[in-house]
Amino acid sequence: MQEYICTTCGSVGTPEKIKRGYFLISIFLWLFFIIPGVFYSLWRASTKREVCPKCKNPTMIPTDTPKGQALLRFQNAQDVTRAIDAKAVSSISEAPMPQPEDTEKPSSLQQIPDKKHITPIAISAGIVVVILILASIYLYMNKHTSESMVYIPAGWFWMGCSPNDSNCGDDEKPYHKVYLSAYFIDKNDVTVDEYTRCVNAGGCTQPITGQYCNWGVSGRGDHPINCVDWNQANTYCQWRGKELPTEAQWEKAARGTNGRIYPWGNEWDASKACFNQSSTCAVGSYPSGASPYGVMDMAGNVWDWCRDWYDANYYASSPDHNPTGPDSGRYRVFRGHLSWITDYPPFGRASRRGGDAPYVPSHGGLNNGFRCIRQASK
């Protein structure tokens, strides 16, 4: 390998050694300090890489040239400097040296230019740029998606009254397969604090207040907002760039694909739901009762408004791909019929439907809460 001598300090070596050293420093910074690593890599990628290993001076001369041989006699940096200042080197006769046909080769005292190839640091910088671009695209695509949303993959699931369920209502029949496109659903019901932000921003109206209603009650910020009507729930979801779930989307998120009766399985377990309480519970208080996808409180706490109009006979003629309910009706569907105040476990079944009187869109009862979804394709 060609060696060079530094015109400043007289060190003999190869500039590639310092290049590898900087690469190791970059790796260290990346492992332990990500932000400094980014700036360090970008800085090194924009500066000269081939420098003297000792003094970082980029002006080095090949040792096999006459001037390089002369400088080898002056290993002390001060002697080299005096020799250069006195133009001692210029008095050295240059013996003819075979030169390649490349007429653009720099003279022995010229700076050694950067090599025209991609260095490890440049590769690192390129990777950083690609990662930042991909991260920006992801954040842009998910700008309205809260970190507490759960992804529900596309596919088929069993909807309606399971054959081994003896507590079904007629409106839950027939048991049928439904295909849904992928979507995200809120992991928890919308809380009082979250709804308050919408009210403060002027995007939502205040819910009704009174006994059992959480709005305006101290210490209930992490409880689900209740006493909201369908219109208020729908407005909030739109304000967030989302929408209310269809009852098919709600049911798949609650029971998974295998037709289980409750979110956690086929057997009732009182320790897995907020029910028969004096008030609502903080969202996510019963993690062992989560659905197969990790969605919380699909049985217990509050009911969830859905997008569909209610029709007791809808399943008999509903489409098997992305059903959205009847085109019109009088009542809106709500799901998760077991609430914090209820003491009847069969209401916690994932297939149970609700949507009869008095649940017109303008009704906001003490059980009524909601959560939102966002289509994965948006």
C-alpha positions as CSV (number, residue, x, y, z in Angstrom):
1,M,0.0,0.0,0.0
2,Q,1.3,3.5,-0.9
3,E,2.6,5.4,2.1
4,Y,2.6,9.2,2.4
5,I,4.5,11.7,4.5
6,C,2.8,14.8,6.1
7,T,4.3,18.1,5.2
8,T,3.4,19.5,8.6
9,C,4.4,17.0,11.2
10,G,6.5,14.5,9.2
11,S,4.4,11.5,10.1
12,V,4.5,8.6,7.7
13,G,1.4,6.6,7.1
14,T,-1.6,6.1,5.0
15,P,-4.8,8.3,5.1
16,E,-7.0,5.3,4.9
17,K,-6.2,4.5,8.5
18,I,-7.8,7.7,9.8
19,K,-10.8,7.1,7.6
20,R,-11.5,3.8,9.3
21,G,-11.0,5.4,12.6
22,Y,-13.7,7.9,11.9
23,F,-16.0,5.1,10.8
24,L,-15.6,3.4,14.1
25,I,-16.3,6.6,15.9
26,S,-19.5,7.0,13.9
27,I,-20.6,3.5,14.8
28,F,-20.0,4.2,18.5
29,L,-22.0,7.4,18.3
30,W,-24.8,5.7,16.5
31,L,-25.0,2.9,19.1
32,F,-25.1,5.2,22.1
33,F,-26.0,8.7,21.0
34,I,-28.3,8.6,17.9
35,I,-28.6,12.3,17.4
36,P,-24.9,13.1,17.6
37,G,-24.3,10.1,15.3
38,V,-26.5,11.7,12.7
39,F,-24.8,15.1,12.8
40,Y,-21.3,13.5,13.0
41,S,-21.9,11.3,10.0
42,L,-23.2,14.2,7.9
43,W,-20.3,16.4,9.0
44,R,-17.7,13.8,8.2
45,A,-19.4,13.1,4.8
46,S,-19.0,16.7,3.8
47,T,-15.3,17.1,4.8
48,K,-12.0,15.6,3.6
49,R,-11.5,12.1,4.8
50,E,-7.9,11.5,3.8
51,V,-5.8,13.4,6.4
52,C,-2.6,12.9,8.4
53,P,-3.3,10.4,11.2
54,K,-1.4,12.6,13.6
55,C,-2.1,16.2,12.9
56,K,-5.2,15.9,10.6
57,N,-3.4,17.9,7.9
58,P,-4.7,16.9,4.5
59,T,-1.5,17.8,2.6
60,M,0.6,14.6,2.3
61,I,3.3,13.6,-0.2
62,P,4.0,10.1,-1.5
63,T,7.2,8.8,0.1
64,D,8.5,7.3,-3.1
65,T,9.0,10.7,-4.7
66,P,12.2,12.7,-4.3
67,K,10.5,15.4,-2.2
68,G,9.0,12.7,-0.1
69,Q,12.4,11.1,0.4
70,A,13.8,14.5,1.4
71,L,11.1,15.1,3.9
72,L,11.8,11.7,5.4
73,R,15.1,13.2,6.6
74,F,13.2,15.6,8.7
75,Q,11.1,13.6,11.1
76,N,10.8,16.5,13.6
77,A,7.8,18.7,12.7
78,Q,9.8,22.0,13.4
79,D,12.6,20.9,11.1
80,V,10.2,20.1,8.3
81,T,8.5,23.5,8.7
82,R,11.8,25.4,8.6
83,A,12.9,23.3,5.6
84,I,9.7,24.2,3.7
85,D,9.8,27.9,4.7
86,A,13.4,28.2,3.5
87,K,12.4,26.6,0.2
88,A,15.0,23.9,0.9
89,V,12.8,21.4,-0.7
90,S,12.7,23.4,-4.0
91,S,16.5,23.1,-4.3
92,I,16.3,19.3,-4.4
93,S,16.8,18.1,-7.9
94,E,14.0,16.1,-9.2
95,A,15.1,12.9,-10.9
96,P,12.9,11.9,-13.8
97,M,10.2,9.7,-12.7
98,P,8.1,7.5,-15.0
99,Q,4.7,9.1,-15.1
100,P,1.4,7.5,-16.2
101,E,-0.3,8.9,-19.2
102,D,-2.9,10.5,-16.8
103,T,-2.0,14.2,-17.2
104,E,-4.3,15.2,-14.3
105,K,-2.2,13.6,-11.6
106,P,-1.6,16.2,-8.9
107,S,1.9,17.4,-8.1
108,S,3.6,16.1,-5.0
109,L,2.8,19.1,-2.9
110,Q,-0.8,19.3,-3.9
111,Q,-3.6,18.2,-1.7
112,I,-4.5,14.6,-2.2
113,P,-8.2,14.9,-3.4
114,D,-11.0,12.9,-2.0
115,K,-11.5,9.5,-3.7
116,K,-14.4,9.3,-6.0
117,H,-16.1,6.4,-4.3
118,I,-18.7,5.9,-1.6
119,T,-17.2,5.6,1.9
120,P,-18.8,3.8,4.8
121,I,-19.7,7.2,6.4
122,A,-21.5,8.2,3.1
123,I,-23.3,4.9,3.2
124,S,-24.4,5.6,6.8
125,A,-25.5,9.0,5.9
126,G,-27.5,7.6,3.0
127,I,-29.2,5.1,5.2
128,V,-30.0,7.9,7.7
129,V,-31.7,9.9,5.0
130,V,-33.7,6.9,3.7
131,I,-34.9,6.1,7.3
132,L,-35.9,9.7,7.9
133,I,-37.8,9.9,4.7
134,L,-39.6,6.6,5.4
135,A,-40.4,7.8,9.0
136,S,-41.7,11.1,7.7
137,I,-44.0,9.3,5.2
138,Y,-45.2,7.0,8.0
139,L,-45.9,9.8,10.4
140,Y,-47.7,11.8,7.6
141,M,-49.9,8.8,6.8
142,N,-50.7,8.3,10.4
143,K,-50.9,11.9,11.6
144,H,-54.5,11.4,12.9
145,T,-53.8,8.0,14.4
146,S,-53.2,8.1,18.2
147,E,-50.6,5.8,19.6
148,S,-53.3,3.9,21.3
149,M,-55.0,2.5,18.2
150,V,-54.9,-1.2,17.4
151,Y,-54.5,-2.6,13.9
152,I,-57.1,-5.1,12.8
153,P,-55.9,-7.0,9.7
154,A,-58.1,-7.7,6.7
155,G,-59.9,-11.0,6.5
156,W,-62.9,-13.1,7.4
157,F,-64.5,-13.5,10.8
158,W,-67.6,-15.2,12.2
159,M,-70.3,-12.7,13.1
160,G,-73.5,-13.2,15.0
161,C,-74.8,-15.8,17.4
162,S,-72.3,-18.6,18.0
163,P,-73.7,-22.1,17.8
164,N,-72.6,-22.8,21.4
165,D,-74.2,-19.6,22.8
166,S,-77.6,-20.2,24.4
167,N,-78.2,-16.5,25.2
168,C,-78.6,-15.0,21.8
169,G,-81.3,-12.7,20.7
170,D,-83.1,-13.2,17.4
171,D,-81.4,-10.1,15.9
172,E,-78.0,-11.8,16.3
173,K,-79.0,-14.5,13.8
174,P,-78.0,-16.1,11.5
175,Y,-74.4,-16.8,12.3
176,H,-72.4,-15.8,9.2
177,K,-69.0,-15.1,7.8
178,V,-68.0,-11.5,7.0
179,Y,-64.9,-10.1,5.3
180,L,-63.6,-6.7,6.4
181,S,-60.8,-4.6,5.0
182,A,-58.0,-3.7,7.4
183,Y,-58.6,-0.8,9.8
184,F,-57.4,0.7,13.1
185,I,-59.6,1.0,16.2
186,D,-59.1,2.9,19.4
187,K,-57.6,0.6,22.0
188,N,-59.7,2.4,24.7
189,D,-62.9,4.3,24.7
190,V,-62.6,8.0,24.2
191,T,-61.8,9.5,27.6
192,V,-63.1,12.7,29.3
193,D,-59.7,14.4,28.8
194,E,-59.6,13.5,25.1
195,Y,-63.2,14.8,24.6
196,T,-62.3,17.9,26.6
197,R,-59.6,18.8,24.1
198,C,-62.2,18.7,21.3
199,V,-64.6,21.0,23.3
200,N,-61.8,23.4,24.1
201,A,-60.8,23.6,20.4
202,G,-64.4,24.4,19.4
203,G,-64.9,21.1,17.6
204,C,-67.3,19.4,19.9
205,T,-70.3,20.4,22.2
206,Q,-70.4,19.6,25.9
207,P,-72.2,16.4,26.9
208,I,-75.0,16.5,29.4
209,T,-74.2,16.6,33.1
210,G,-75.8,15.1,36.1
211,Q,-75.7,12.0,38.2
212,Y,-73.5,9.3,36.8
213,C,-72.2,11.5,34.0
214,N,-68.4,12.0,33.9
215,W,-68.3,15.4,32.3
216,G,-67.2,18.1,34.8
217,V,-66.5,15.5,37.5
218,S,-63.0,15.9,39.2
219,G,-60.8,12.9,38.9
220,R,-62.5,11.4,35.9
221,G,-60.1,12.5,33.2
222,D,-59.0,8.9,32.4
223,H,-62.6,7.6,32.5
224,P,-64.6,7.1,29.3
225,I,-66.7,10.1,28.3
226,N,-70.4,9.1,28.7
227,C,-73.8,10.8,28.4
228,V,-72.9,11.7,24.8
229,D,-75.4,11.2,21.9
230,W,-74.6,9.6,18.6
231,N,-74.1,13.0,16.9
232,Q,-71.6,14.1,19.4
233,A,-69.7,10.9,19.1
234,N,-69.7,11.1,15.3
235,T,-68.5,14.7,15.4
236,Y,-65.6,13.9,17.7
237,C,-64.4,11.1,15.5
238,Q,-64.5,13.3,12.4
239,W,-62.7,16.1,14.3
240,R,-59.9,13.5,14.9
241,G,-59.9,12.5,11.2
242,K,-61.6,9.2,12.0
243,E,-65.1,7.8,12.0
244,L,-67.3,5.6,14.2
245,P,-67.0,1.9,13.6
246,T,-69.6,-0.2,11.8
247,E,-71.0,-2.9,14.1
248,A,-69.1,-5.5,12.0
249,Q,-65.8,-3.7,12.7
250,W,-66.7,-3.4,16.4
251,E,-67.6,-7.1,16.6
252,K,-64.4,-8.3,14.9
253,A,-62.2,-6.2,17.1
254,A,-64.1,-7.6,20.2
255,R,-64.1,-11.3,19.4
256,G,-61.5,-12.0,16.8
257,T,-62.0,-14.5,14.0
258,N,-63.1,-17.7,15.7
259,G,-66.5,-16.7,17.0
260,R,-65.7,-16.6,20.7
261,I,-68.6,-15.5,22.9
262,Y,-66.7,-13.0,25.2
263,P,-63.7,-10.9,24.3
264,W,-61.4,-13.2,26.4
265,G,-63.0,-16.5,25.5
266,N,-66.2,-18.6,25.7
267,E,-66.6,-18.6,29.5
268,W,-67.8,-15.7,31.6
269,D,-65.2,-14.3,34.1
270,A,-66.3,-11.5,36.4
271,S,-62.7,-10.5,37.0
272,K,-62.3,-9.3,33.4
273,A,-64.8,-6.5,33.1
274,C,-65.9,-3.3,34.8
275,F,-69.6,-4.0,35.6
276,N,-71.9,-3.7,38.6
277,Q,-70.0,-0.6,39.9
278,S,-71.0,2.7,41.4
279,S,-69.3,4.6,38.6
280,T,-67.3,4.0,35.4
281,C,-63.8,2.7,35.7
282,A,-60.6,4.2,34.3
283,V,-60.1,2.9,30.7
284,G,-58.0,-0.2,30.4
285,S,-58.4,-1.1,34.1
286,Y,-59.1,-4.8,33.2
287,P,-56.2,-5.8,30.8
288,S,-57.0,-9.5,31.3
289,G,-60.3,-8.9,29.6
290,A,-58.8,-7.6,26.4
291,S,-59.9,-8.9,23.1
292,P,-57.6,-11.1,20.9
293,Y,-56.3,-7.9,19.3
294,G,-55.7,-6.2,22.6
295,V,-58.7,-3.9,22.5
296,M,-59.9,-2.9,26.0
297,D,-63.3,-2.8,27.7
298,M,-65.3,-4.4,24.8
299,A,-67.4,-5.9,27.7
300,G,-68.1,-3.5,30.6
301,N,-67.5,0.1,31.4
302,V,-69.6,2.0,28.7
303,W,-71.5,1.0,25.5
304,D,-70.1,2.1,22.2
305,W,-72.0,4.0,19.5
306,C,-71.6,2.5,16.0
307,R,-72.1,4.0,12.6
308,D,-75.0,1.8,11.4
309,W,-78.7,2.3,11.5
310,Y,-80.3,-0.5,13.5
311,D,-82.4,-3.2,11.8
312,A,-83.3,-6.4,13.7
313,N,-83.4,-8.4,10.5
314,Y,-80.4,-6.9,8.8
315,Y,-78.2,-10.1,9.1
316,A,-80.6,-12.0,6.8
317,S,-79.7,-9.9,3.8
318,S,-76.5,-8.1,4.8
319,P,-73.5,-8.3,2.3
320,D,-70.6,-10.5,3.3
321,H,-68.0,-7.8,2.4
322,N,-67.7,-4.7,4.6
323,P,-71.3,-4.3,5.6
324,T,-72.3,-0.8,6.7
325,G,-75.8,-1.4,7.8
326,P,-79.2,-0.2,6.4
327,D,-79.4,3.0,4.4
328,S,-81.7,4.6,6.9
329,G,-83.5,4.0,10.1
330,R,-84.7,5.5,13.4
331,Y,-82.2,4.1,15.9
332,R,-78.4,3.9,15.8
333,V,-76.6,0.7,16.8
334,F,-74.7,0.5,20.0
335,R,-72.4,-2.4,21.1
336,G,-70.8,-3.6,24.3
337,H,-74.1,-3.9,26.1
338,L,-72.6,-4.8,29.5
339,S,-71.9,-1.5,31.2
340,W,-70.5,-0.3,34.5
341,I,-73.9,-0.2,36.1
342,T,-75.2,-3.5,34.7
343,D,-75.3,-6.8,36.6
344,Y,-76.2,-9.3,33.9
345,P,-73.2,-11.1,32.4
346,P,-74.9,-12.3,29.1
347,F,-75.0,-8.6,28.1
348,G,-71.2,-8.9,27.8
349,R,-71.4,-11.2,24.8
350,A,-69.5,-9.8,21.8
351,S,-72.4,-10.6,19.4
352,R,-75.1,-8.8,21.4
353,R,-76.7,-6.0,19.5
354,G,-78.5,-2.9,20.7
355,G,-80.4,-0.2,18.9
356,D,-84.0,-0.1,19.9
357,A,-85.9,2.6,21.8
358,P,-84.8,5.1,23.1
359,Y,-81.5,5.1,21.3
360,V,-82.3,7.7,18.6
361,P,-79.2,9.6,17.5
362,S,-80.0,12.5,19.9
363,H,-80.1,10.3,23.0
364,G,-77.2,10.6,25.4
365,G,-77.6,8.2,28.3
366,L,-75.3,7.4,31.3
367,N,-74.1,4.2,29.5
368,N,-73.3,5.8,26.2
369,G,-69.7,6.2,25.2
370,F,-67.8,5.5,22.0
371,R,-64.5,4.8,20.3
372,C,-63.3,5.6,16.8
373,I,-61.7,3.7,13.8
374,R,-59.7,4.7,10.8
375,Q,-59.4,2.7,7.6
376,A,-55.9,1.4,7.1
377,S,-56.0,2.6,3.4
378,K,-56.4,6.2,4.4
